[in-house]
Amino acid sequence: MMNIARVFVGFDSKEVVAYHVFCQSILEKSSIPVEFVPVSLNNLAGTFTRERNPLQSTEFSFSRFLVPYLSNYEGWSLFADCDMLMRTDIARLWELRDDRFAVMCVKHDYIPKSTIKFLGQTQTKYEKKNWSSVILFNNAKCRSLTSNYVNTATGLQLHQFKWLESDELIGSLPPTWNWLVDEYDYNEAADLVHFTEGGPYFEEYKNADYAEEWFSTRDRLLYAAKL
């Protein structure tokens, strides 16, 4: 059976270009087939019913936790925010799956430099911040993430993985798989960069680290050969 990476990407109506450029960056470097699923509120009517929290900075802040449910609790799925850029083969990340764990992520330990991020959104600070921006879900071990739980749990219960019996079920990914732009120093070896403060598609962040790579990927996305 062919190994196919199932990738759920957060979709936000204020950052449409981010979703497509991120998918392009994955597609053009992947050596294995990739299945993309946008986590878009337009597609989740009747499934995701909670009202928007004033503190959430994206439309998929909470709906990301529906990934195991949407995967029928089968196999593995990757979730990633849209404000990212893949710089290497996603197969290398897919190979890191470890059945000992329910989820795997980069375990960031940092304090945000700014109190405000893109579009004037408040930069909230909490334990395990940004752990949930890239998650490998071992779906069968995430059955507690029912649609009802995702609709009713608090933000911290979700983002701090309180739905797991123990933090020992959280596996570690190398930090290069969720490298926080402008929070961490430029790293040529970063595999997956995360424009957590704001992407290059916003005027204020057009000169951020890795912005040239992002714009180059966007240009390739828009390319069409002449007949």
trRosetta pair geometry for C-beta under 8 A, 3 or more apart (Angstrom, degrees):
i j d omega theta_ij theta_ji phi_ij phi_ji
2 32 8.0 162 171 -161 92 93
2 33 6.4 44 143 20 127 128
3 32 5.5 -48 97 -153 96 138
3 33 7.8 157 94 42 52 86
3 94 7.2 128 159 141 120 140
4 32 6.9 -172 -111 153 34 103
4 33 4.6 -36 -116 88 87 106
4 34 7.1 164 -169 -97 74 19
4 35 5.6 49 158 -16 117 108
5 30 7.1 -124 32 -146 137 135
5 32 5.8 101 -14 97 103 118
5 33 7.2 176 24 94 72 52
5 34 4.9 -22 68 -113 101 74
5 35 7.0 -174 90 25 49 71
5 78 6.5 -3 -179 8 98 126
5 90 5.6 165 121 125 177 124
5 91 7.2 -128 -44 -88 132 55
5 94 4.8 -99 -96 -87 112 138
6 35 4.9 -17 -112 66 64 113
6 37 7.0 12 -178 -2 85 118
6 71 6.8 113 126 -116 151 116
6 75 6.9 88 13 111 139 130
6 76 7.1 158 43 97 105 60
6 77 4.7 -59 98 -115 112 77
6 78 6.9 156 87 21 57 74
7 23 8.0 153 105 -116 134 82
7 26 6.7 145 179 173 178 167
7 34 5.8 -3 5 -171 125 102
7 35 6.6 159 24 78 72 54
7 36 5.4 -26 76 -105 100 59
7 37 7.0 168 88 24 47 74
7 77 7.6 165 -91 -169 21 73
7 78 4.9 -19 -113 70 68 107
7 79 8.0 145 -164 -94 54 26
7 80 6.9 -19 -166 17 98 108
7 90 7.4 -38 -74 -169 137 156
8 37 4.7 -32 -102 75 71 102
8 38 7.7 118 -158 -131 63 7
8 39 5.3 60 173 -46 104 105
8 64 7.4 143 120 -143 124 71
8 67 4.9 -153 32 -115 161 110
8 70 7.2 104 -97 80 141 138
8 77 5.9 35 -7 167 110 118
8 78 6.8 -178 29 90 70 51
8 79 4.7 -25 76 -103 106 73
8 80 7.6 150 84 22 58 60
9 19 5.8 129 126 -144 126 85
9 22 6.2 160 -148 98 141 131
9 23 6.4 -109 -9 -68 166 94
9 36 6.4 -16 4 -158 117 95
9 37 7.3 154 18 75 69 48
9 38 5.9 -39 69 -110 86 56
9 39 6.7 -160 85 10 32 86
9 79 7.7 165 -85 -156 28 55
9 80 5.7 -20 -112 69 72 84
9 81 7.7 32 -161 143 69 12
9 82 5.5 86 167 -88 100 78
10 19 7.7 -128 93 -98 50 98
10 38 8.0 37 168 -162 9 66
10 39 5.1 -36 -105 60 47 115
10 58 6.1 45 160 141 137 144
10 59 7.6 156 -179 70 97 76
10 60 3.5 -164 -143 67 102 154
10 63 7.9 129 -123 75 87 98
10 64 6.0 -34 -80 -81 106 106
10 79 7.4 63 -41 -178 86 94
10 80 7.2 -119 5 104 88 42
10 81 5.0 -23 33 -130 131 47
10 82 5.0 -114 80 -22 80 88
11 16 7.7 30 -165 -115 89 59
11 19 5.0 28 -113 -94 78 147
11 38 4.1 33 -38 -174 135 110
11 39 5.9 174 12 67 83 51
11 40 4.0 -22 68 -81 136 87
11 41 8.0 -139 83 2 96 65
11 59 7.2 -40 96 74 58 122
11 60 6.5 103 41 -47 46 131
11 82 6.3 93 -96 -60 37 140
12 15 4.5 38 75 35 109 99
12 16 7.7 -123 85 -59 56 47
12 18 7.4 8 48 55 101 127
12 19 7.6 174 30 -47 62 110
12 58 4.8 -88 -82 -155 136 94
12 59 4.7 155 -117 18 75 102
12 60 6.4 -108 -64 0 84 96
12 82 6.3 -147 13 33 93 139
13 16 6.5 8 -150 -59 37 95
13 59 6.5 66 6 -28 83 152
14 59 7.9 149 11 -23 93 108
14 119 6.7 2 161 -65 149 159
15 18 4.0 -9 161 16 105 128
15 19 6.9 119 114 -24 83 82
15 58 7.7 -43 19 -125 131 106
15 82 5.8 147 112 95 122 131
15 83 6.5 -47 -180 -72 156 92
15 199 6.8 102 -144 24 121 139
15 201 6.9 128 -142 73 79 141
16 19 6.1 -52 -164 25 39 111
16 20 7.0 21 152 -7 69 108
17 20 6.0 -65 -153 42 38 105
17 21 6.0 31 157 -16 73 112
17 201 5.1 156 79 -117 129 153
17 218 7.0 20 178 -123 113 120
18 21 6.1 -60 -142 41 27 105
18 22 6.1 27 160 -20 64 110
18 82 4.3 96 118 135 107 105
18 83 5.1 -29 -164 -89 143 58
18 84 8.0 84 178 20 100 49
18 199 5.4 180 -100 -16 118 173
18 201 6.1 -122 -62 15 85 144
19 22 6.1 -64 -153 36 23 109
19 23 6.5 19 156 -15 63 109
19 38 6.4 31 -163 -118 139 113
19 82 4.4 -45 -81 -139 64 132
20 23 5.8 -53 -147 38 32 110
20 24 6.3 37 153 -21 64 106
20 221 6.1 111 139 -167 103 149
21 24 5.5 -52 -148 36 33 116
21 25 6.4 36 153 -23 65 103
21 85 7.3 -35 132 -100 102 88
21 201 8.0 180 7 -52 148 125
21 214 6.4 53 156 -167 143 81
21 217 5.3 100 -167 111 93 112
21 218 5.0 -29 -107 -82 123 79
21 221 5.9 -103 -102 -26 64 155
22 25 5.7 -53 -150 32 32 112
22 26 6.7 30 152 -16 64 103
22 80 7.3 -162 170 111 139 122
22 82 5.4 -157 8 -160 148 58
22 83 7.6 -79 -62 -61 133 5
22 84 5.2 67 -124 69 123 77
22 85 6.5 -115 -109 -89 70 43
22 86 7.0 94 -166 -10 67 90
23 26 5.8 -55 -153 36 35 110
23 27 6.0 33 153 -22 69 111
23 36 5.4 32 -131 -117 122 153
24 27 5.6 -56 -139 37 30 112
24 28 6.1 19 169 -14 67 111
24 217 5.6 145 101 172 117 100
24 218 7.8 132 60 -91 152 35
24 220 6.7 156 168 90 132 100
24 221 4.4 -80 -84 -85 163 107
25 28 6.7 -54 -136 36 22 102
25 29 6.8 -2 167 4 55 117
25 84 7.9 -140 66 116 143 74
25 85 5.0 -154 -125 -157 174 65
25 86 4.2 152 125 44 102 82
25 87 7.4 -23 179 -63 119 41
25 217 4.9 -9 -77 -145 93 151
26 29 6.7 -91 -160 47 23 94
26 30 5.8 28 160 -42 69 117
26 34 6.0 154 137 -155 116 171
26 36 7.8 139 75 -84 140 111
26 86 4.6 87 -80 14 63 155
26 90 5.3 29 -153 -43 94 136
27 30 6.0 -53 -138 16 24 115
27 34 6.2 -130 -98 52 67 138
28 217 7.7 -166 30 -136 141 93
28 220 6.9 22 -75 126 162 146
29 86 6.0 -153 46 121 135 112
29 87 7.6 113 -74 157 172 16
29 88 6.2 177 161 165 143 16
29 89 5.3 -138 147 -85 92 51
29 90 7.0 114 92 -14 97 77
30 33 7.7 104 133 -108 129 5
30 34 5.2 -9 156 -33 177 123
30 89 6.0 117 -117 -150 37 71
30 90 4.9 -18 -102 31 100 104
30 91 6.4 123 -154 -30 71 89
31 89 5.2 5 -3 -149 99 132
31 91 4.9 -47 53 -11 96 146
32 90 7.3 -107 48 82 99 91
32 91 4.7 120 -3 -89 114 108
32 94 6.7 -78 50 45 150 159
34 90 6.6 61 -92 65 127 149
37 70 7.1 163 149 138 152 136
38 43 6.9 118 88 8 94 145
39 44 7.7 21 -168 -43 64 134
39 60 4.7 90 106 -130 117 131
39 63 5.4 160 169 114 111 109
39 64 5.8 66 154 -94 172 57
39 66 7.2 146 -138 58 112 106
39 67 7.3 -54 -86 -74 128 87
39 79 7.2 28 -32 -138 143 105
40 43 4.7 74 73 9 94 105
40 44 7.1 174 90 -9 49 96
40 59 7.8 25 -143 110 49 133
40 60 7.8 -51 -86 -75 31 111
41 44 5.6 -73 -143 43 38 108
41 45 7.9 74 161 -60 65 66
41 48 6.5 -104 -128 82 74 133
41 59 5.3 -95 -22 169 122 121
41 60 7.7 -143 -45 -76 85 68
41 63 6.6 -154 -84 -44 75 163
42 45 7.3 -15 -172 -33 32 100
44 47 4.6 -94 -169 64 78 108
44 48 4.0 21 140 16 130 110
44 63 6.1 -178 21 -146 176 134
44 66 7.1 113 -130 67 136 171
45 48 7.9 -50 -79 49 18 75
46 49 7.2 10 -144 -68 16 103
47 66 6.8 85 144 -145 117 149
47 69 7.9 163 -173 122 119 134
47 147 5.5 -99 -168 -137 76 136
48 62 7.7 146 -154 100 118 97
48 63 4.8 0 -120 -110 157 106
48 66 6.3 -85 -73 -47 108 150
48 147 7.4 -118 -75 -154 53 96
48 150 7.1 -59 -114 115 85 120
48 151 6.7 -178 -144 -88 48 93
49 151 5.3 22 51 -136 85 133
50 62 6.3 -44 66 99 140 153
50 150 7.7 -127 -11 129 129 68
50 151 4.7 178 -45 -154 98 65
50 152 7.3 -166 -85 -65 117 35
52 56 6.2 -122 -167 52 80 124
52 59 7.7 -53 -108 -123 117 62
53 56 4.6 93 65 -13 94 103
53 61 7.3 -98 47 86 110 145
53 62 7.5 97 5 -31 118 130
53 155 6.2 -90 41 -58 175 128
55 122 6.4 -63 -136 68 70 123
55 124 5.6 51 -175 -58 114 141
55 155 6.9 -84 81 -24 124 173
56 59 7.9 100 131 -94 122 18
56 61 3.6 -140 -152 21 115 162
56 62 6.8 -66 -107 -20 147 94
56 155 7.2 -157 -73 -110 96 133
57 61 6.6 118 42 -78 57 123
57 117 6.6 12 -139 71 152 122
57 118 7.5 100 -179 61 121 88
57 119 7.9 143 -162 60 90 109
57 121 4.1 81 -124 177 102 154
57 122 7.6 -142 -76 57 101 57
58 61 5.2 143 63 -51 76 81
58 81 7.2 154 1 -140 172 104
58 82 8.0 165 -149 26 145 103
59 63 7.4 -9 137 18 69 129
60 63 4.9 -83 -140 58 63 102
60 64 5.2 82 158 -50 97 87
60 81 7.6 168 80 -120 124 67
60 82 7.9 107 27 -13 141 103
61 64 7.3 -79 158 1 12 108
61 155 7.3 -16 145 -130 117 110
62 65 6.3 -46 -179 18 55 110
62 150 6.4 140 160 179 93 87
62 155 6.8 -92 -84 -108 107 75
62 158 6.0 77 -133 79 80 174
63 66 5.4 -30 -174 7 63 119
63 150 7.2 81 -119 162 38 130
64 67 6.3 -8 174 -28 55 109
64 79 5.2 109 -167 180 101 147
64 132 6.6 126 99 160 143 108
64 135 7.4 114 156 26 118 129
65 68 7.9 -22 175 18 55 94
65 132 7.8 -29 -70 -159 92 133
65 145 5.3 -136 165 -148 92 125
65 150 4.7 178 93 -117 108 111
65 158 5.1 -99 -48 -155 156 115
65 163 8.0 112 -164 14 132 153
66 69 4.9 -63 -165 50 67 117
66 70 5.3 66 136 -24 91 106
66 145 7.2 -169 -104 154 29 111
66 147 6.5 39 -122 -105 103 73
66 150 5.3 149 -69 135 78 179
67 70 5.7 -59 -139 42 28 108
67 71 6.1 21 159 -15 64 113
67 77 5.1 -164 168 103 112 138
67 79 4.9 -107 -64 -62 156 121
67 135 7.5 162 42 86 155 119
67 137 5.3 164 107 -4 123 158
67 139 7.6 -119 125 -101 82 99
67 145 7.9 0 53 124 66 151
68 71 5.6 -65 -144 44 30 108
68 73 5.4 41 170 -96 93 64
68 77 7.1 -169 -83 35 49 127
68 137 5.3 -139 -68 171 89 140
68 139 4.3 159 -134 -140 83 79
68 142 3.9 -148 -74 93 162 122
68 143 7.1 -129 145 -78 137 35
68 145 4.9 100 48 69 124 126
69 72 7.8 34 176 -72 31 25
69 73 7.2 11 -97 -49 33 82
69 145 6.1 -121 -34 117 97 90
69 146 6.4 102 -91 -143 124 32
69 147 5.5 131 -162 -57 163 78
69 150 7.2 -103 -5 -8 144 139
70 77 8.0 107 80 -123 93 174
71 74 5.9 -142 146 50 86 67
71 75 6.6 -116 172 62 121 89
71 77 4.7 -132 -74 -36 150 139
71 137 7.1 158 21 97 152 131
71 139 4.6 -112 95 -107 130 152
72 139 7.5 55 77 151 46 146
73 139 4.7 179 -151 148 36 99
73 140 5.4 91 163 -98 87 46
73 142 6.9 -158 -124 68 85 76
73 143 5.4 37 -126 -91 142 83
74 139 5.7 -15 42 84 20 139
74 140 6.7 48 -104 -61 32 90
75 139 6.0 29 67 23 47 124
75 140 8.0 97 1 -26 20 96
76 94 7.9 138 101 -150 137 79
76 97 5.2 -49 -101 -125 167 144
76 136 6.2 -5 -171 -177 114 92
76 137 6.5 156 -157 82 59 57
76 138 5.9 -28 -102 -102 85 52
76 139 6.6 -169 -102 -10 26 90
77 136 7.7 165 85 -156 38 49
77 137 4.8 -8 60 56 86 110
77 139 6.0 61 5 -59 102 113
78 90 7.9 -139 31 -170 170 119
78 93 7.2 63 -108 125 147 125
78 94 7.4 -84 -43 -91 132 78
78 134 7.5 -14 -171 -166 95 77
78 135 7.3 162 -155 86 50 49
78 136 5.5 -25 -101 -102 75 66
78 137 7.5 -174 -86 16 23 78
79 132 7.9 -15 96 177 128 71
79 134 7.2 177 91 -145 64 32
79 135 4.7 6 51 54 103 94
79 137 6.6 52 -9 -20 102 112
80 84 5.7 -70 163 29 118 155
80 133 7.0 36 -151 153 55 64
80 134 5.0 14 -108 -109 83 77
80 135 8.0 -170 -69 26 50 57
80 192 7.5 -99 -134 -176 140 141
81 84 5.8 118 80 -27 81 110
81 133 4.6 -29 -16 -161 119 91
81 134 7.4 -75 8 -58 81 67
81 194 6.6 72 58 -141 124 106
81 196 7.9 79 75 -99 162 73
83 194 6.6 69 100 -165 85 64
83 195 4.5 -106 161 65 102 94
83 196 6.9 137 99 -83 128 33
83 198 7.7 -92 -157 -150 144 19
83 199 4.6 -135 -145 -57 98 114
84 133 8.0 147 -62 156 125 108
84 134 7.7 98 -96 -74 159 110
84 192 6.0 6 -178 178 122 93
84 193 6.5 162 -156 85 69 48
84 194 5.0 -23 -102 -101 92 63
84 195 6.9 -161 -83 12 36 78
85 192 7.3 170 82 -155 44 53
85 193 5.1 -7 55 57 93 96
85 195 7.6 60 -10 -25 98 103
85 210 6.1 -178 53 155 144 129
85 213 6.2 118 157 111 154 111
85 214 5.3 -108 -77 -90 143 85
85 217 6.6 176 -140 7 110 158
86 90 6.1 -29 -152 -66 148 94
86 191 7.4 -15 -154 155 65 70
86 192 5.5 -19 -109 -107 61 83
87 190 6.2 75 33 100 148 75
87 191 5.7 -157 60 -161 94 29
87 192 6.7 -159 17 -77 84 33
87 193 6.5 56 -25 -9 121 98
87 210 7.8 -89 -71 -138 128 126
87 213 7.0 3 -103 168 102 155
88 92 6.1 -25 128 31 119 139
88 191 4.6 -59 28 -141 124 84
88 192 7.7 -88 35 -49 89 68
89 92 5.2 99 82 -10 88 98
90 93 5.3 -50 -162 37 57 112
90 94 6.0 60 141 -24 77 104
91 94 5.3 -53 -142 38 36 116
91 95 6.3 44 156 -28 66 102
92 95 5.9 -49 -151 27 28 115
92 96 7.5 36 148 -28 55 100
92 191 7.0 -120 87 -143 131 143
93 96 5.8 -51 -166 16 40 116
93 136 7.6 -168 160 -71 96 123
93 173 7.6 21 -143 -146 90 131
93 177 5.8 125 -111 -129 112 127
93 191 7.1 156 -61 139 105 142
93 192 7.3 37 -73 -32 143 133
94 97 6.5 -16 179 -20 49 108
96 104 6.7 -168 123 137 106 158
96 136 7.2 -159 89 -34 98 166
96 173 6.3 83 135 -118 155 89
96 177 7.9 -87 21 -63 162 162
97 104 7.1 -160 -117 12 48 146
97 136 5.9 -150 -99 172 80 141
97 138 7.2 132 -162 -83 100 93
98 101 5.4 56 86 14 95 104
98 104 6.6 104 33 -73 94 137
98 171 5.4 149 57 -119 121 163
99 138 6.4 132 -127 -134 52 142
100 171 6.9 108 80 -77 93 121
101 104 5.4 94 99 -64 148 86
101 138 6.1 147 98 -5 63 137
101 141 7.6 174 134 84 37 158
101 169 5.7 128 -149 -178 63 52
101 170 6.5 61 -155 -147 118 9
101 171 3.5 -92 -52 -28 166 110
102 137 7.7 -19 156 -153 65 59
102 138 5.3 -127 -149 55 31 107
102 141 3.7 -132 -114 120 84 120
102 142 5.6 129 -180 -65 104 79
102 164 5.7 176 60 -117 150 119
102 169 4.1 21 9 164 108 117
102 170 7.3 -39 56 -74 88 49
103 135 5.4 -31 -162 -164 115 103
103 136 6.5 145 -164 77 56 59
103 137 5.8 -18 -107 -105 84 53
103 138 6.7 -134 -68 15 36 82
103 141 8.0 -143 -33 93 61 111
103 142 6.9 75 -57 -79 96 122
103 161 6.8 -135 44 -119 144 129
103 164 7.3 -107 13 -69 112 140
103 169 7.0 64 25 131 75 87
103 170 5.6 -15 74 -118 93 69
103 171 7.0 -163 100 28 43 79
104 135 7.3 136 67 -161 46 53
104 136 4.1 -7 54 54 99 114
104 138 7.8 75 -13 -27 91 97
104 170 7.3 140 -102 -173 35 54
104 171 3.8 -29 -104 74 90 106
104 172 7.1 -48 -155 40 83 9
104 173 5.4 100 153 -48 98 97
105 131 4.8 87 121 -177 144 77
105 132 6.9 -38 -123 -83 159 32
105 134 6.0 145 -137 88 83 71
105 135 5.1 -27 -79 -103 111 64
105 136 7.1 -168 -63 20 58 73
105 170 6.7 -39 31 -169 98 101
105 171 7.7 122 16 76 52 61
105 172 7.6 -48 73 -126 47 37
105 173 5.8 -77 168 12 13 112
105 178 7.3 7 -174 -11 76 152
106 130 7.7 -33 84 125 103 96
106 131 7.0 -153 77 -126 56 57
106 134 6.3 41 8 62 101 117
106 172 7.4 57 -124 -163 34 68
106 173 4.9 -66 -66 73 65 100
106 174 7.3 -29 -105 97 96 26
106 175 5.3 100 -151 -115 121 49
106 177 5.7 -177 -57 74 115 86
106 178 3.9 -149 20 40 143 119
107 128 7.7 -56 -144 -126 72 76
107 131 6.2 16 -114 -110 49 108
107 170 7.4 105 -83 135 112 121
107 172 5.4 -54 -3 -117 116 94
108 128 7.8 105 58 -159 85 37
108 129 6.4 -74 88 82 125 70
108 130 4.8 15 23 76 153 112
108 131 6.2 -142 25 -66 91 67
108 175 7.5 104 -90 -124 68 100
108 178 7.3 -91 -53 102 109 120
108 180 7.0 63 -117 -30 137 133
110 129 7.6 -98 67 73 76 114
110 180 7.3 -139 51 44 158 156
110 183 6.1 95 138 170 156 121
110 184 7.9 -102 -83 -64 160 85
111 125 6.6 18 -146 -137 76 129
112 115 7.5 129 105 -82 118 36
112 117 8.0 -74 -166 -57 141 112
112 123 4.9 -147 128 160 160 130
112 125 6.1 -135 21 -89 107 95
112 129 7.2 -88 -38 135 103 157
112 183 6.8 -64 -123 -110 59 120
113 182 7.4 -110 36 140 138 89
113 183 6.3 -168 -7 -113 106 69
114 117 6.4 127 93 -72 123 67
114 123 5.6 116 100 -7 76 161
114 197 6.5 77 35 -129 135 114
115 122 7.1 -32 162 -153 75 68
115 123 5.2 -162 -167 47 25 107
116 120 6.2 -33 -164 -146 117 43
116 121 7.0 137 -161 72 64 43
116 122 6.7 -50 -106 -111 61 36
116 123 5.9 -114 -57 -11 9 101
117 121 5.2 -31 67 70 84 97
117 122 7.9 11 21 108 82 11
117 123 4.9 105 -23 -76 98 98
117 196 7.1 -71 -136 141 147 66
117 197 5.0 -140 -134 -151 98 51
117 198 5.9 178 177 -46 81 89
118 121 6.1 12 72 19 57 111
118 197 6.7 122 -36 146 84 46
118 198 3.4 140 -73 -102 103 97
118 199 7.2 11 -85 13 153 66
118 202 5.5 -166 -136 -34 111 168
118 204 7.6 176 -115 61 71 122
118 205 7.1 -47 -91 -16 103 138
119 198 7.8 156 -9 -112 66 112
119 202 7.4 -119 -47 -114 75 141
124 129 7.6 -171 101 -115 77 120
125 129 6.4 -55 -146 -61 47 150
126 129 5.4 128 62 -68 65 94
126 156 6.3 -131 -171 -111 149 98
126 159 7.0 76 94 100 136 130
126 160 7.1 -96 144 -64 116 110
127 160 5.9 49 89 -116 96 118
128 131 4.3 -45 -178 3 87 136
128 132 7.5 61 143 -22 105 90
128 159 6.4 163 101 140 111 80
128 160 4.9 137 41 -118 139 66
128 161 6.8 -132 -170 8 166 99
129 159 7.8 23 -107 156 43 127
130 133 4.9 -26 -159 0 67 124
130 178 6.9 160 154 150 106 130
130 180 6.6 2 -173 -84 166 126
130 194 7.5 128 -160 119 122 158
130 196 6.4 -23 -109 -115 128 149
131 135 7.8 60 142 -80 70 95
131 159 7.3 127 57 177 96 75
131 161 7.4 -67 110 -25 139 116
131 170 7.8 -3 -179 -165 136 139
132 135 5.8 -8 -146 -48 55 123
132 158 7.4 53 -108 135 165 83
132 159 5.0 -109 0 -136 145 73
132 161 7.7 180 -74 -53 104 87
133 178 6.1 128 84 -152 105 129
133 194 6.1 73 132 -142 142 148
133 196 7.1 -51 -110 -99 169 108
134 173 7.3 -82 109 58 118 157
134 177 6.2 -162 125 137 156 91
134 178 4.3 -152 20 -82 134 120
134 192 6.7 103 -100 113 155 147
134 194 7.4 -117 -32 -74 114 132
136 171 7.7 -40 66 66 116 116
136 173 7.2 124 1 -63 117 128
137 142 5.5 -43 -164 -7 104 156
138 141 4.7 19 101 30 106 115
138 142 6.8 140 76 -20 58 100
139 142 5.6 -73 -147 40 36 109
140 143 7.0 -5 -175 -45 39 100
141 169 6.9 -160 155 -166 131 125
142 145 4.9 -8 159 14 96 118
142 163 7.7 58 -154 115 76 122
143 146 7.5 24 168 -58 58 80
144 149 6.3 63 156 -46 68 177
144 163 4.6 177 109 176 125 102
144 164 7.5 -177 44 -79 141 39
145 149 5.9 -127 -137 78 34 128
145 150 6.0 50 -169 -57 80 103
145 163 6.0 87 -69 138 77 159
146 149 4.7 98 51 5 78 100
146 150 7.1 -148 90 -3 41 86
147 150 5.8 -56 -146 39 32 109
147 151 6.2 29 155 -18 65 111
148 151 5.8 -62 -148 39 29 110
148 152 6.2 -4 164 3 66 118
149 152 6.3 -79 -141 49 25 92
149 153 5.4 27 172 -32 72 114
149 163 6.6 94 160 -116 142 132
150 153 6.6 -37 -114 24 22 109
150 158 7.0 75 -131 -107 66 127
153 157 4.2 -120 178 87 108 132
153 158 5.3 127 104 -52 126 90
153 162 7.6 176 -166 69 128 113
153 163 7.0 -43 -109 -65 163 113
154 157 4.5 101 55 1 79 103
154 158 7.2 -152 92 -3 45 85
155 158 5.9 -63 -156 38 31 107
155 159 5.9 4 163 1 71 115
156 159 6.1 -62 -127 51 31 95
156 160 5.2 8 177 1 70 121
156 162 7.2 53 126 -18 72 131
157 160 6.8 -60 -122 49 13 95
157 162 4.2 -79 -148 50 64 132
157 163 6.6 81 160 -44 90 83
158 161 8.0 18 166 -68 28 32
158 162 7.5 -42 -39 33 20 93
158 163 7.1 20 -110 -16 48 119
161 164 4.9 -6 164 11 96 117
161 167 7.0 105 94 -107 129 70
161 170 5.9 55 148 -74 173 128
164 167 7.1 111 94 -81 128 34
164 169 4.8 -152 -172 65 131 132
164 170 6.8 153 63 -48 171 90
165 169 6.6 86 51 -17 80 139
166 169 5.5 113 73 -9 75 95
167 170 5.3 -42 -168 20 61 116
173 177 4.6 -70 150 58 126 139
173 178 7.1 84 90 -2 127 104
174 177 5.7 99 71 -4 74 100
174 191 7.9 76 88 11 113 130
175 178 6.9 -84 -160 58 49 72
175 179 6.5 84 147 -89 80 70
175 184 7.7 152 160 -102 125 163
176 179 5.8 -1 -142 -54 41 111
176 187 7.0 -126 -113 121 89 140
176 189 5.9 -64 -119 124 137 86
176 190 5.1 -164 -150 -130 80 45
176 191 4.5 80 138 5 101 94
176 192 7.2 106 141 28 60 69
177 191 5.3 -15 -88 69 58 123
177 192 5.0 33 -159 30 47 118
178 192 6.0 -13 -77 92 41 111
178 194 5.4 17 -169 -24 68 136
179 184 5.8 -103 -169 64 79 141
179 187 5.8 -127 -146 49 146 125
179 190 3.8 -54 0 -139 164 125
179 191 7.5 137 -14 41 114 56
179 192 6.6 152 13 82 85 52
179 193 4.8 -43 72 -108 104 64
179 194 6.3 163 71 15 44 83
180 183 3.7 -21 121 52 121 123
180 184 5.0 108 62 -2 80 100
180 194 5.4 -34 -102 71 51 107
180 196 5.1 -24 -144 9 93 133
181 184 7.5 -52 -89 48 16 80
181 193 5.4 64 -58 175 104 106
181 194 6.2 -159 -1 80 87 46
181 195 4.9 -15 41 -102 139 53
181 196 6.7 164 44 18 78 74
181 197 6.8 -113 90 22 88 99
181 208 5.5 60 156 164 130 123
181 209 5.2 -164 -149 63 96 101
181 210 6.0 -102 -107 31 127 120
182 196 7.9 -141 53 55 96 83
182 197 5.1 -47 67 9 137 142
182 208 5.9 -68 -47 -144 117 105
182 209 6.5 179 -56 15 67 106
183 196 6.5 -7 -13 55 129 128
183 197 7.2 162 -41 -39 90 108
184 187 6.7 -20 130 -15 117 118
186 209 4.7 -159 -94 -136 95 137
186 210 7.8 170 -130 -38 91 83
187 190 4.3 104 86 -41 103 97
190 193 5.1 64 133 -72 137 90
190 210 7.7 -72 74 -75 138 138
193 209 7.5 -131 -161 110 145 99
193 210 4.9 126 99 -15 169 177
195 198 6.2 -62 157 96 103 23
195 199 4.1 101 102 -92 153 63
195 200 6.9 -112 -113 -17 155 68
195 205 6.7 107 -170 155 120 146
195 208 6.3 97 -128 106 104 160
195 210 7.7 -135 -72 77 96 117
195 214 7.7 26 -49 -80 139 153
197 205 6.6 163 101 -105 95 133
197 208 7.5 173 66 -113 113 139
198 202 4.8 -65 173 51 113 143
198 204 6.1 8 112 82 157 104
198 205 4.0 -177 103 -34 102 148
198 208 7.4 177 82 -50 76 146
199 202 5.9 107 67 5 63 92
199 205 6.0 131 93 94 17 138
199 208 7.7 -117 -156 35 27 147
199 214 7.1 -178 -171 -164 95 160
200 205 5.7 -115 -91 114 36 88
200 206 5.1 79 -161 -124 75 46
200 207 7.9 128 -124 -17 93 19
200 208 5.9 -130 -76 37 81 104
200 211 3.9 136 -98 -136 132 94
200 214 4.7 150 26 81 138 143
200 215 6.3 -99 129 -50 148 89
201 205 8.0 2 44 73 41 105
201 206 8.0 107 -58 -91 8 79
201 214 7.9 -112 -38 146 79 132
202 205 4.9 48 72 28 98 103
202 206 7.3 -139 87 -48 46 74
203 206 5.9 -25 -150 -23 34 117
205 208 4.6 2 -178 -31 85 122
205 211 7.3 -178 143 -93 72 124
206 211 5.9 106 174 -164 40 148
207 211 5.9 -124 -137 25 14 159
208 211 4.8 119 58 -52 68 110
210 213 5.0 -48 -168 39 71 118
210 214 6.2 78 134 -28 81 97
211 214 5.4 -53 -150 34 37 114
211 215 6.3 33 155 -16 70 104
212 215 5.9 -54 -146 38 32 107
212 216 6.2 35 153 -21 64 107
213 216 5.6 -54 -146 37 31 114
213 217 6.4 34 154 -20 64 104
214 217 5.8 -56 -153 35 30 111
214 218 6.5 33 149 -20 64 104
215 218 5.4 -49 -148 35 36 116
215 219 6.5 40 152 -23 65 101
216 219 5.7 -50 -150 31 33 113
216 220 6.7 31 151 -16 63 102
217 220 5.8 -54 -151 36 34 109
217 221 6.4 41 148 -25 65 104
218 221 5.4 -52 -152 31 34 117
218 222 6.5 23 154 -12 66 108
219 222 5.9 -62 -149 41 32 106
219 223 6.6 52 148 -48 64 97
220 223 5.4 -34 -150 1 38 123
